[in-house]
Structures are given as structure tokens and as C-alpha cells.
Amino acid sequence: MNVVIMLIIRGYQLILSPFIHWIAGPGSGCRHIPSCSENFIIQTREFGPYVGIKKALVRLLNCHPWGK
């Protein structure tokens, strides 16, 4: 399960994220450090797939202009 999640996130980082930056411009990236996708990988490794996904989704839902 962890391997599948990691492959999906790495695929997003390598294929979809550069395409989004190309379309939307250089200022369209994640404002958090580490980025939301990198945080997803860290949380999944540290807490396991179920708790890691939950924690990463909470952060992702806060990733908007009026978020923290």
C-alpha cells in the first residue's frame, strides 16, 4: 500500500506538477516548505498509510490563500 501511494505522489511530482507550473506560471507553486506533496510522503512514511493520508489531507485542505 505504501509503495503504491509513493508511486502516485512521485508521479504527480514528476509529471503533473511541472505541467501545472507551465500552464499557471511560476507563482503557482506550493507556498509551504516542505511542499504539500513532499509532506504527503513524509506523513505516510512516518505514520503509515491511513493516518498519514488523513494528516496530509488536512494540510492539503488548508492550502489556500486564506489558510495558515
Buried (B, 14 or more C-beta within 10 A) or exposed (E): EEEEBBEEBEEEBEEEBEEEEEEEEEEEEBEBEEBBBBBBBBBBEEBEBEEBBEBBEEBBEEBEEEEE
